[in-house]
């Protein structure tokens, strides 16, 4: 195919330019047709170089090479910032405000307070309670009925994390309502994520849904925050920890920041995990060999027992399946940054104010770094020391100072959920094929996934 025919080939700029670009007349139609597919195609066409994408008013730099990703997220993180008025973060900030999802001093303060709750030691100590909640949540799944996988996964994940992260301050029913509101919010911000230059004062599609659902979340969480501040209970849940924390100069954290961090932590702890698990079931149907290996491992390791901490270290294939799912469906698929100063990445000048698009979804699907990247093959994560990849070839949890604080929790929780479901049930997936992922503020399944859980004894 000649370049003229190829809608997404990368055009070299004039001889003086040092960055290639994809002109708007090619980029926009391709993105309108299939945004995720187009971005991966841009990444493949750029062959590891930083490339600019013409999006009309905005011409972001697409950063896909693992070494360049490390440059932006980790090595030069002091100049590549989340910009609260820019792509994605502008929309995110309307819900989460200043706190752990922001940047600068307030972010630092929130991270300092929250990170100790997520050390491997602390999370390991939560495992027994989490395993118990998961077992009971899976027990309540109506076996033999056609279920919406996303709704069931959301209920199980809420049950798993609400007790360990929010103690008795948020009920599971309220948690499920918050998740539904978050879901509506994530979908409502798509227009603003794609057009960050439109000021908040100009109405856009989705604004009303955003406001209504944000108010619903506040109605549930704000009273819990106010009660915890008025009557401290010394608990180690997120709301109590934030309520008694002090700033570096000894002041109380104000109510707004506690609200912002509570909402942020709630959203990151629930939405990510249940969306990832929803993607899993159609893959098991499409890959009976992987499903068989997974059932075999869970039979061998868990058998008829209740999955608990003693099983986790031996659920190695389950972990490989999760890593492969995170490669294909990194829920935090887009990590934009804005350059706070001039810089150069591998010979490409990046001017102050430039928007950079870093995306694990793209890097993790590029031909240059993965063998047959479109295929679902968990065994690519088998430990093979000779095949060490660059650490930013697979980075579903980001990297550098903003790296996800829930990574360890996610693996334990997801391993326990998969083991709890598959040790008791055979999963029959009714949805044909594999629904394509759909990009919103986070990645979600583009179609409903329906399944039935059949008790193993009945198969
Ligand atoms: C499938 C599971 C998950 C994925 C794929 C994921 C992905 C990510 C990514 C890519 C970032 C980096 C954002 C950036 O650099 O701007 C991040 C940050 C974060 N994640 Fe996760 N996450 C997951 C689960 C969780 C869980 C379970 C929690 C909490 C219990 C959590 C809490 C957070 C928080 C608080 C941040 C912000 C950290 C900061 O800016 O300092 N995540 N996550």
Boltz pocket constraint, residues with backbone or C-beta under 6 A from the ligand:
constraints:
  - pocket:
      binder: B
      contacts: [[A, 82], [A, 100], [A, 101], [A, 102], [A, 111], [A, 264], [A, 265], [A, 268], [A, 269], [A, 270], [A, 272], [A, 273], [A, 276], [A, 329], [A, 330], [A, 331], [A, 332], [A, 333], [A, 335], [A, 336], [A, 395], [A, 396], [A, 397], [A, 398], [A, 399], [A, 401], [A, 402], [A, 403], [A, 404], [A, 405], [A, 406], [A, 407], [A, 409], [A, 410]]
      max_distance: 6.0
